[in-house]
Amino acid sequence: MNLSGICIFTRSYHGDVEFLPYLYKSIEKYCSSWGDVVLVVEEDDVELIKKVIPSWVKLCVEEHFTTGSIQHKYSKLTADLHTNKDYIFHIDSDSIFTTYASLSDLAFKNKPYLEYSTYEHLLTHQNSSEQIELLKKYCQDISLRESMPNELKNIGVTDVDHWMKNHYDDWLLNNFEGWFKDWHIDWKNRFGVDLWKAGISNAIGFDVPYEFSRRPEKLYPSSMYLDARKHLEDRFEMPVKKFIASRVGRQANGVSKNDYFSDLNYLGAYLYYFMNEEIEWVDIEVKGYSYRKEFVKQFISFDLLIDGFLRPEARELLDSYF
């Protein structure tokens, strides 16, 4: 394995167009010795994306066939079709490289690192008092202050700013705990750490007690993708594109969790059960999240954007890395 044999792969869309220049600035700064740099977008996004990416990015166009929240998972399952490199490094468009990575940061004895954990361990952490307090702070600092103005408008409040200034603190004091209790139950059902378990177990064909998307640094052998797709096609007796179109790619009420599908969790599970010797496995319950150097920073698009544009403080944060 060498760095020139690695393809840096990203699947993006128009909603992340503000992030893409930062991703490619980071690649230019820290990954100049790596191999291909591939970006896959749907046909309707091509012209917009072309305006913000460097000429050295290999732009691959994909025909639209289902909703974006699930089609991007198909793109990742077919990443090998866009490169001849031996390994594929997946990085999302709302992420950046933050430092140089050597082969020893990526692999051990030519076997890529991949972190995993049991859902049991993650659920224990999710339900801990420490994590609940962090969620409360998140709701107060970000989600609640953003969603409440919309709720106020929906119930007919005309001067939202005046209401927030004069009543929000009292609402937090008297009503927040009850609201949070109901919200937390709903959140765990729709966004909890075990969200993908049933769907991935269904896709693999037996119970999968592990979560494989534990860090943003993910490097896979290219030789895996074709077999991973064939596994789905054989199990569900349909082309992989049709299978993906039948799945659910984002959290939704009233949907069987057997139909949920996480691309990177599926690829991790396939490697674990069918190509185990190809990976250097890192059990984070034993070795921790920082067993190896962290060199990717993953942001959350929703928290940094407003009306499709980067918030000023978000742009300042991203600029600070360069």
MOWO-V132565 format. One record per residue. PHI is phi in whole degrees, -180 to 180 (none if undefined). NEAR is the number of other C-alpha atoms within 12 Angstrom. D_FIRST is the distance of its C-alpha to the first C-alpha in Angstrom with 1 decimal. Layout:
phi:near:d_first
PHI:NEAR:D_FIRST
PHI:NEAR:D_FIRST
This chain:
phi:near:d_first
none:24:0.0
-143:24:3.8
-63:29:7.0
-69:22:8.5
-94:25:6.7
-113:34:8.4
-96:38:12.1
-90:47:14.6
-116:44:17.2
-136:41:20.8
-114:44:24.0
-138:42:27.2
-158:36:30.9
-59:27:33.9
-66:26:34.6
-107:34:31.5
-62:31:32.1
-71:33:33.1
-84:39:29.8
-56:35:27.6
-59:28:28.4
-70:36:27.3
-58:41:23.9
-76:37:23.2
-63:28:24.7
-70:32:22.3
-67:38:19.3
-62:27:20.9
-78:20:21.5
-115:23:18.2
-128:30:15.4
-65:24:16.4
-94:21:13.1
-78:29:11.3
-84:28:11.7
-59:32:14.5
-124:39:17.1
-115:40:19.1
-126:41:22.4
-109:43:24.5
-137:37:28.2
-78:28:31.3
-59:21:33.6
-70:19:36.3
-99:27:34.0
-59:24:32.6
-63:17:35.3
-66:20:35.2
-66:33:31.5
-56:26:31.4
-71:17:33.7
-118:24:31.4
-111:30:27.8
-68:21:26.5
-69:16:26.5
-82:18:22.7
-83:30:22.1
-81:25:21.9
-91:30:24.8
-113:27:25.1
-104:24:28.5
-119:28:29.2
-70:20:32.7
-72:23:34.4
-137:21:35.4
-159:23:35.9
-63:20:36.2
-61:29:33.5
-67:27:33.0
-116:30:31.7
-63:36:30.4
-63:38:27.6
-72:38:26.3
-61:44:26.3
-58:40:24.3
-72:43:21.5
-69:43:21.7
-113:35:21.4
-58:45:18.6
-66:34:16.6
-74:26:19.7
-109:31:19.2
-153:29:15.8
-109:21:13.8
-75:29:10.4
-78:31:8.1
-136:38:8.4
-126:42:11.7
-104:42:12.9
-89:43:16.7
-141:38:19.1
-75:38:22.9
-73:41:25.1
-99:37:27.1
-127:36:24.2
-143:40:22.8
-79:36:20.1
-112:28:22.1
-165:22:20.0
-69:24:16.8
-123:26:13.7
-93:21:11.3
-60:25:7.9
-70:21:10.6
-82:28:12.5
-101:36:10.0
-154:33:8.7
-128:21:10.1
52:16:8.8
65:23:5.6
-115:27:8.5
-59:35:9.4
-71:39:12.8
-150:42:15.8
-84:38:19.3
-151:36:22.4
-155:34:26.1
-77:27:29.2
-63:27:31.6
-58:18:34.3
-64:21:32.8
-68:26:32.3
-67:24:35.9
-61:19:37.3
-67:21:35.8
-60:24:37.0
-93:21:40.5
-72:14:40.7
-62:12:43.4
-62:13:41.0
-69:17:39.0
-64:24:42.2
-65:19:43.5
-65:18:40.4
-66:25:41.0
-60:24:44.6
-64:19:43.7
-61:18:41.3
-61:26:44.2
-71:24:46.6
-80:16:44.5
-126:19:42.9
-60:20:43.5
-66:25:47.1
-68:26:48.2
-86:22:46.5
-81:17:47.7
-62:27:51.2
-55:24:52.5
-66:19:51.6
-63:17:53.5
-63:22:56.4
-63:17:56.6
-65:12:56.6
-97:12:59.6
97:12:61.5
-72:16:61.1
-86:15:61.8
-106:16:61.1
-64:23:57.7
-60:18:57.2
-64:13:60.7
-63:21:59.9
-62:25:56.6
-67:14:58.3
-100:13:61.3
-126:18:60.2
-62:22:56.4
-63:15:56.7
-65:13:59.5
-62:20:57.5
-60:23:54.6
-67:13:57.1
-102:13:59.0
-124:15:56.8
-63:23:53.1
-59:20:52.7
-65:15:54.2
-62:21:52.1
-65:25:48.9
-58:18:49.7
-67:14:50.0
-63:21:47.0
-65:26:44.8
-62:17:45.7
-66:16:44.9
-62:24:41.6
-63:22:40.3
-72:22:41.2
-97:23:39.5
-130:22:36.6
-64:23:36.2
-66:30:33.0
-98:36:33.7
-55:34:34.2
-90:39:31.4
-57:37:31.9
-63:29:34.5
-66:35:32.8
-73:36:29.4
-60:30:31.2
-64:27:33.2
-68:39:30.1
-74:35:28.4
113:21:31.7
-159:18:32.4
-62:20:32.6
-116:29:29.5
-86:29:30.4
-115:36:27.1
-107:42:26.2
-110:39:22.5
-109:33:22.7
-96:29:23.2
-142:34:21.2
-74:30:20.3
-83:37:16.6
-132:40:15.2
-123:43:11.7
-125:45:11.8
-72:40:10.2
-62:33:12.2
-66:24:13.5
-80:33:15.6
-63:35:17.9
-60:21:20.1
-66:22:20.9
-66:37:21.6
-67:36:24.0
-63:23:25.6
-59:29:26.3
-66:32:28.3
-65:20:30.0
-69:17:31.1
-69:18:32.2
-104:21:34.2
55:15:35.2
-159:17:34.5
-60:18:31.9
-62:30:29.3
-64:28:30.9
-67:19:34.2
-61:31:32.8
-60:36:31.4
-64:26:34.7
-91:26:36.5
-97:36:34.6
-117:33:35.3
-104:33:32.7
-144:26:34.7
-64:28:37.2
-152:19:40.7
-76:15:43.9
76:12:45.3
-114:20:42.1
-63:23:40.9
-69:29:37.8
-64:26:36.7
-92:28:36.2
-72:37:33.9
-143:39:30.3
-115:40:27.3
-56:41:24.2
-73:40:21.7
-68:40:23.7
-65:39:23.8
-62:45:20.1
-63:43:19.7
-65:42:22.5
-62:38:21.3
-62:35:18.0
-64:32:20.1
-93:26:22.7
-122:19:21.0
-140:22:17.3
-58:21:17.7
-74:19:15.4
-84:27:12.3
-124:32:12.9
-93:30:13.7
-81:33:17.2
-122:31:19.2
-80:25:22.9
-69:26:24.4
-68:23:27.8
-100:15:26.6
-103:15:24.0
83:16:25.1
-69:22:23.7
-102:18:22.6
-59:23:20.6
-126:27:17.8
-62:24:18.4
-90:23:19.7
-133:26:18.7
-126:32:20.2
-109:25:23.9
-105:26:25.2
-100:26:28.8
-115:17:31.4
-51:27:32.7
-56:20:36.0
-77:23:36.8
-105:28:36.1
-110:24:37.8
-141:18:41.5
55:13:42.7
84:17:39.2
-119:20:39.0
-65:28:37.4
-64:19:39.9
-54:14:40.8
-69:15:39.5
-71:24:36.2
-64:22:35.8
-63:14:36.7
-63:18:34.1
-65:29:31.3
-61:19:32.6
-64:13:32.5
-81:21:28.6
-124:21:28.9
